[in-house]
């Protein structure tokens, strides 16, 4: 008995269409982010900081496109007189979104590169390194007592992490139009 094929789908064609559809959305999101987005950082409970990108908007529909592409959250922002929504995404997901949008960013391209560089620098770094346990304990003891520690007494990572935050903020401010 011959089998009749009722319909076929060209898997390669579907995959290409999906890829082109995503590419179109990424290009659109880059233009939208260029005009409405911000690149910054958010403090974490651990005392560290992480990359954060955000877009605020009166209408939620364009924010849903960003959320569907990259994840993140959309929350109401009560700081405005009108109903206002804010999409935010942090850490490595924010970096991945910037990496994907970066080729099409014109206004915020430099800020995106700075943000990517900042977040890449966080990967796999311990809080302290190249310091003896004694030096770390002594520093923390002084901090608990409220005493100031000289720069030479501070554990290396705390110095470099703080400097990275300052450097990030200075570079982001300079990159803003």
N, C-alpha and C positions, 0 to 999 in steps of 0.2 A: 504494500500500500504506500503510495507516495504521500509524503507530508507536504502540506501547503503552508508556506510562510505568509502569514497575514501582513506583517509589517516588519521592517527592519530599522535599526537605528545605527548610524555610523558612529561608533564610539569616539573615534578620533575627532570627527566633526563636532560632536557634543563637547568634548574636552576643550577644543579650540574656542568654541563659543563661550564656554564658561570662563576660560582664561581671558578672552577679550572683554567679557563683561566685567570681570574683576579689575582688569587694567583700566577700563573706562571709569569705574568707580574710584579707583585709587587716584587717577588723574583729577577727577572732580573733587575728591576729598582734599587733595593737595591745594587746589585753588581755593576751596572753602576755608581750609586751615590757614592759608596765607593771609586771608582777609580777616578772619574772626578768631584765630587760635592764639594760644599763649604757650610758651615753653618756660618751665620753671622747675623748682624742686620743692619737695614737701618733707617736713621733719618726720622721722619715724620714732616710735616709742623707745627704740634702742639707743637713741641719741644720734644716729646717723641721719642721712638725708637720701632721698631718692628722686629720680627724674619724674616730673609730672607734666603732661600736656593736657590742655583743656580748651573747650570751645563753649561760649555762652550764646544763647539764642532765645528769641521770643517764641519761635515755633519749634516744636520737638521733632518734626519729620526729618530734617537734615541731620540731626544728632543721631537719630535711629540708624541712618545709613552708616555713620562713623562707628556706632556701636556694633552693627552687624559685621562690618569689615574687621574691626580691631578688638572688640570687646570693650571693657570699661563699664562705667556706670553713668546714668543720667539722673540727676537729682534736681529738685526745685531749688532755686536760689532766691532767698527772701530779701536779699540786699537791694533789690530793685523795686520801684513802685509798681511796675507791671508784672504779670506772671512771667517768670524767666526761668529757663532751664540751662543746666550746665552738664556737659559731657566731660568726664575726666578719665584718664588712664595713667597708671604709674609704672615705674620700674622697668623691667625688661619688656613688658608689653608696649609701653610707651616708646621705648627705643625701637622695637620692631616696627611700630607704626611710622615713626620718623624715617627709618631706613627705607621703608617702602615708598613713602611720599617724597623723600628728599630730591630725587631727580627732577621733580616738577615744581618744587618750591622756588619762588623767585624772591619774595620779600623776607621770608623766614628761613631761607636756606642756611645761612650762617648760624642762626640760633639752633637749627636742627642739628647741624654738624657738632656744635658745642655740646648740646644735650646728649647726643649719641656718644661722644668722646667721654663725657662725664660718667654716663651709666656703664660704659664698657670698662672704665677704670675701677668700678666697684666689684666686678666679678672675681670671686674667689679670694678676696683679701681678708685676712684676719684682722681683728680689731687692733692687736699689738703684734709687732714682729721685730726681730733683731734687737730685742731688749731682754735683759735678764729679768727673771721673775722678781728678784729683789728690787730692781728699779721700778717695776710696775707696782709692786705692793707699796713701796715708799711713796710713790706719786699718789696713789689712791688714799693712803693714810693721811697725807697732807690735805688732800681735797676734802676728806670727811671732816677734818679739824678746821677747815676754812682757811688754811694757810695757802699762800701763793707758792707755786713751784716755779723755779726759773726755767727758761726754755731748755737748758741743758738737762734738767731733771725730768722733763716730760717724755713719756714714751713716744717713740718715733711715729707710730701710726696716727696717734692723736694729732700730732703736728701736721702731717701730710694730709689727713682727712679734712681738718679745719681749713688748711690752705687750699685744698681742692674746692671746698664749698665757696670760699671767698673768690677764688679764681673764676669759678663758674658764674657767680653772680656778676662780677665785673665784666666778664666777656659777654654775657647775655645782654647787660645794659648797653654795652658799646655796639652790639649787633642790632639793637632795635632801631627801626627807622625813625 
